[in-house]
Amino acid sequence: MDHYRNILVTGGAGFVGSNLALWLKRQYSGANVIAIDNLKRRGSEANLPRLRAGGVEFLHGDVRNAEDLSLDDRHIDLILECSAEPSVLAGFGESPGYLLNTNLIGTIHCMELARRTRADVIFLSTSRVYPIATLNALRLREDATRFRLDTWQDVVGASESGISERFPLEGARSMYGATKLCSELLIREYCEMYGVRAIINRCGVLTGPWQMGKVDQGVFTLWVAMHYFERKLEYIGWGGQGKQVRDLLHVDDLADLLAIQLERFDELHGQTYNVGGGVESSLSLLETTRLCQQITGKTIPVVAVDANRPADLALYITDSSRISELTGWRPQRTPEQTLRSIYEWIVAEEPAVRHIWT
């Protein structure tokens, strides 16, 4: 890692980008860490004082604009690509223009910078590259609080451990998922044609402090925040029972993995890895509600909405066994520890973040 002297973090004022930019600066204080962001997402401006205090340089720019990434004179040697329109509902009932330009054209601009400066790239992709219909056709069991993957599945890459990189990619996946998959393919071409070194991490649900959570992105933070501020929530879809399941990964556990990947880039580059909390760190919405009640000491109304929304999934759990077997990495934080860390952050920073949810 010592050979990375100038690091660019795109989406650097967002939840993941800001946390990882500050982590990089703490871990490698001699490096110049630059965070670039267009500040479009509500709440991202709250991260600017944190970045300044942590010694991270901030650039107000947009990955959609090639000139904003004309940073060749900064000698960028590592790009952590965290920029994205992250909502899976983006483009439904509206123009997908911003989504396409940010998630796809933005990736091209980042890879062009990497090509010119010979920078290494870590690209944060998403579990949403896997097709919706195929995921929803998996065999599930239902118990009192959640859906569970059945022992036997007839789809390659699906098991009781979750979804692995072998899961089929044929089928529709939302415009968001499509842009991220297209970006993955483009990155592979840059690696092959121009010798750019890159690692692609298909992340499950990332969460933790400083996430301005919404129902379509950041659901676990949203759940804690709504309990803390005593606002109403909804169980949307799947009969309104709250049994749909996701695995969650604390952003600090992702940082632990990145530390390994950066140290072993020669060995790990050119590959795509599923990265998530796994079965042990999975929760249904109903289970999340009960944990939030314990952590906050508050009970709020949760309304049942029977109808599914576009792109809804009954269950997604990441099978991270491939990267775990290669590196020994495993998430260290339990769901309760993760939700509690979010609660403690909201309590400590309430004046700065209250307006996001009230």
N, C-alpha and C positions, 0 to 999 in steps of 0.2 A: 504493500500500500504506500510505502514511502515515496515511490516514484510518481504518485499522483500529486501534483503541486497546484493545479488549477481545476477545480471541480465545479461543474454547472448542474444545478438542480432545477429542472423545469417544473412548473406548477409549485414553485418554491414557497408561496405563501398559503398554499392549501394545507389541509390536515396532514397528509402523508409527507408532502414535500417539505414543509416547515420542520416537522419533527425529525426527518432524516437529515436535512441540512444542518440543523443544530447538533445532531448526533455526530455527523461527520466532522464538524468543527471541534467538538469536544474530544473526539478520538484522535484526530490528526490536526492538532492546533497549528502546525506549520503550514498547512495547506490553505490556499485562498478558496473559500467556498462562496459561490455566487448563486443566489436564488432569483429566478426570473418568474414573474407572474403578471397577469393582466388585471387581477383583483376583481374579477367579475362576480365570483361567488360571494354571497353575503356572509360576512364574518371574517373573510380572509384578511381584511385590513387590521383585525385585532392581532394578527401574528407579526406585524411589522415591528413593533417594539421588542418582541421576543428575539427576532432575527438580529436587530441592531445590538441588543444587549449581549447576544451570544457571539458577536463578531462575524456574522454572516453578512456579506454585501448583498443589497437588494437592488434589482433592476426592474423597473416597471416596463414590461414588454409583453409581447404576445407571440406565441409560437406560430400563429397563423401568418405572421409577417416575416418574410425571409430576412429583411434588413435588421429586425430586432435580434436575430441570431448571427449577425455578422461580427462574430467575436474572435476571429482568427488571430488578432493581435493580442488576445488574452491567453493564447497558448493553452486552450482547454484540452486536458488530457483524460478527463472522465466526465461522462454525461449520465446523470441519474434522471431518467425520463419518467416524471410523475404527472405531467400535464395531461388533462383529459376533461371532457364533459362527462362526468361520471354517472349520470342518471340513466338507468335502463329504460325509463319511460320517455326519454328525450326523443323527439321526432314523431311520437304518436299524436296524431291530430294537429301537427304543426310542421313547419318547414324543418328539415334536418340540416339546414345549411351550417349553422354554428357547430353542431356536432361533427359533421363531416370535415369541416375545415380545421377544427381543433384537433380531433383525434387522428385524422389521416394526413392531411396536408401538414399539420404540425409535426408529425413523426418524420415526414420527408425532410422538412427543414432541419430537424435535429440530426438526422442521419447524414445530411449534406455537410453540416458542421463537423460531424465525426469523421466523415471522409476527408475533408480538407485538413483537419488538424491531427488526424490519426488518433482520435480519442477512443477509449473504450466506452461501451454503453451498457448500462443495466436498464432494461425496459420493464416497467410494471404493467403487465397485461392483466387479464381478468378471467375468472371462471366463467364469465358470461359468453365466452367464445363457444361453449358447448351448446348444441341446439336444444331449444325449449321442448319441443314435442318428444324428443327421445328421452330427455330427463324426466318428463312427466309421465312417460310410459313405463318407468321402472317399477318393479314389484315392491310394494310397500306394505308394512304392517302398521296397524294403528293401536296405540295403547292409550292410557288415560290422559297423557299429557303431550304426546307427540306422534308424528309419523316416524317409522324406522325402515331402513333398507332391509329387504328380505335377504335371507341367507343365499338363495339361488337367484342369479340374474342371467338373462339370455343376451345381454349386451356386453360386448368386449369393453373392458376398462371400468366396469361397475362391479362393486362388491360390497360386503358389509363395512369395509374400510372407507368407502366413498368412491369418488370419481378420480381416476388416474389419467395420465397423459394419453393413454391408449383409447380413451372414449371416442367414438366416431364424431366427425365434424360435419357430416352431411346434414343439411337442414337449416331452417331459419333460426336466428338467435337474437333478434332485435338489431336495430341499426347501431346501437352502442356496441354490442358484441361483434357485429360485422366489422366495424371500423377498427376495433382492437385486433381482430384476427387478420385483417388486411395489413395492419401495421406489422404484425409478426412476420407475415410473408415478405413484406418489403425489407425488413431488417435482415432476414435470411439471405436475400439477394445482395444486400450491401456487404454482408459478411463474405459471400462467395465471390462477388465480382471485384470488390475493392479491398478486401482483406481487413475490414473493420471487425473488431472483436466485440461480441455482444452476448449477454445473458438475458433470457426472457423468463420472467417470473409470472405465472398465471395465478394471481392472488384471489383468495376467497374474500370474505368480509373482513376488512381491516378496520380496527377501531381503537379507541383510547382517548386520552385527554386532548383537548383542542380540536376535536372534530365537531363541526357545526351540523349535526345530524338532521336528516330529513327522512321522510317515509320511504323515498326511493333511493336514498344513498346515505348510509350512516344510521341504520335503523336501531342499533343497540344504544348508541349515544342518545338518539331521540327518545328511546324508551326511558332511560334514566332521567333525562331532562324533563320529560312530561310528568313523571312522578314527582320530581323535586319541585317543579313549579305548579303542580296540582292542576294539570290540564287534561282534557279528554283524549283518549286514544281509540283506535279501531283495530279489530281483527278483520282484515280484508281478505275475502276469498276463502276457498276450501271449507265452506260451511260456516265460516265465522267463528270457528272454535279455537283458533290460535295455535293449531298443532303443526303448522309449517315450520321447517327446521333449516337453520343455517349454522355452519361452523364460524367461529370468530377468532381473529388473530390480533393480539395486541401489537401496536406498531413497534414497540420495543423488541418483541420477538422477531419481527421482520428485520429490524436493525441487527440483531444477533446473527441472522442468516447472511445479511449483506457483508458483515465483517468477515465471515468465512469465504464468501464468494470473491471478495476483493483480494483476499490473501491468496486465493487459489484460482485466480482468473485463467491462468494458462491451462489448467486442467478442466475447468467447468464451462468455458465459453463455447458458443456455437450451439447451445442446447436450450430447451424449454422445460421448465420445471413447474409442477403444481405446488403451490405454497399456501397452506392454510392451517387452521387449528386442528382439524380432524375430528373424529368421533368424540374424543375425550373433551374437546372444547367446542361442543355444539349445544345449541339451545333451541327449543321451540319458542314462539312468542308467548305462549302461556307460561312456560318455565321462566322466561325472562321477566314477565310480570311479577311472578312470585319472588324472584330474586330482588327485583327493584323494590318491592314492598318491604322485604327484610332490610335492605340497605338504607332506604330513605325513611322507613317508618311511616310511610304514607300509602293510602289506598285511593285509587282514582277510578272513575268510570271507564270501562272499555266496552265499546259498542260492537256488536257482531254485524258484519256485512257479508252476506252470503256470496255475492257475485265476485268472480275473479277479475282482476285487471289484466290488460295485455302484458305478456311476458312473465306473469306470475309462475312461481315454482312451488311445488309441494315440499320439496326437499333438495338441498344441495349440501354435500359434505365433501371436503377436499381430501383426497388420498395423497399425502405428501411423502409416501414411503420412498420414492425414487431419490429425492434430494436428501432425505434423512439417511438412507443407506450409503449414499456417496460421501456425506459430510459429517454425519453424527448429529446434525442439528435436529432439535425438537423444541416445540413451544414450551416455555417454562411457566407461563402465567395461566391460571385457571380462569374459567368464565367469571366466577365470583370476584376474583382479584381484579380482573379487567373492568368489570362493571363498577366495582368499588373505587378504582382509580379515577374513573370518569366522574363519579359522584363527588369525590374529594376535590377534583379540579373545578367542577361547577360551583361548589361551596366557596372555594378560595377565590375564584374569578367572577363571581356573580355580577358585580357591577359592569364588567366588560362584556359579558356574554348574555346577560338576561334578555336583551332585546331580540336575540335570535329566535327565542321560543315563546315570547309573551307579546 
